[in-house]
């Protein structure tokens, strides 16, 4: 009786092992994460272009971003107000995603919010950002992320100036400013 149970157990183990080796290795390649083709606005082209979503692992992002950029973009961090690099920037140009380079905001839409973070009334195009519901810190806010790489940029609030009434409160660390004429 004991011997029968033991051999049944061994048989089951054998089947399990065969299952793992036949299905687990080689026979079915792991499907790669397909990067979607997306339509975004390009300031350089002055029109919409097709682009691929940027999908990278945490380790890959760590290699290309500074620790501060990584913390904000990939860990949804918030930089300190006023001491960040673009809060008081008044130059004319484009603010791109520090993660993937996608055009996100124009200096024409930047305004003095008094918050100590760079603030905009609108993104360069609604297609270039994505908003998500953020329920962290015991409140409900609207998170803004880059449409192409999913990097965290900041939040959008409905207390902005006219004409949109919106205030895109961004982290300088998530942005790369490029001066234009
Ligand atoms: Fe991006």
Boltz pocket constraint, residues with backbone or C-beta under 6 A from the ligand:
constraints:
  - pocket:
      binder: B
      contacts: [[A, 97], [A, 98], [A, 99], [A, 100], [A, 101], [A, 102], [A, 146], [A, 147], [A, 148], [A, 149], [A, 150], [A, 151]]
      max_distance: 6.0
